[in-house]
């Protein structure tokens, strides 16, 4: 069976490094855990006692994950990182301490649920700054904030934004200063202070390094940099983070010389068809998309079904005529964030944890 190899210590070192780095820059942060969907084996291997004591806030977009992580992180603040669905407000209130919101009707429903359960639910209002994902237009944020003030069991603790996730609009000083200006407008109009200005994700980390982060931005939501060690979009290593904590290994289960193009005729008689060696690997579309995994091997993807992938390895010989690949060999891949998400959530892929 194909394997996802997970280097536990490298992930833990990434988390520790980021925590020290952000604390040194007076920034609070939430570790975004949606990559592994609360998988209990992953939690057990990665979130050892030292990591659990270090992390004060976790964020996820799946309620089932937050439930599981609440057991592992009983003292950590739980952040639901997408606008809640109205149908699940009761679960949101019970499973999370804070949620990101854009809709007044949803916040009113959260208030009713929190009141019913004798809880105070905190909200961060998300603002649209160009990436066209979640967020109200900046012209409407003051009205939305005002409408939350009289809700008895809702506490609006901050504002936030999401950049670089949908349309590739990256965070800049000029974009994020808009969030700072909104904070100032709220403070002046309502004489209220906002504790959280959540303007950062993994893609925003370089702004700290370049001294381009507005001072008001004091909270980051980070997942990709912690697990893959890179800045999204550019796939560039951030500082000394490990970028090789995960690797994917697929087995060659067949290798044969075959036609380069399929022969759809009833009686195949053409002997002048170009041929090449095709290898079948033991993973398919249910496990990973070929666009989300990269390899250094000289191969070309031909196609895939639900449970198998076909690659072309040319004439399968070295310059001296020796065979390169055979049945039983493995092809190594490096997954990106989306590829890793699918592999971690595939029940057909073995997960192998290595303490190194």
Secondary structure, 3 states (H helix, E strand, C coil): CCEEEEEHHHHHHHHHHHHHHHHHCCCEEEEECHHHCCCHHHHHHHCCHHHHHHCCEEEECCHHHHHHHHHHCCCCEEEECCCCCHHHHHHHHHHCCEEEECCHHHHHHHHHHHHHCCCCEEEEEEECCCCCCCCECHHHHHHHHHHHCCCCCEEEEEEECCCCCCCCCCCCHHHHHHHHHHHHHHHHHHCCCCCEEEEECHHHHHHHHCCCCCCCCCEEEECHHHHHCEECCCCEECCCCCCCCEEEEEEEEEEEEEECCCCCCCCCCCCCCCEEEEEEECCCCCCCCHHHEECCCCCEEEEECCCCEEEECCCCECCCCCECCCCCCEEEEEECHHHHHHHHHCCCCEEEEECC
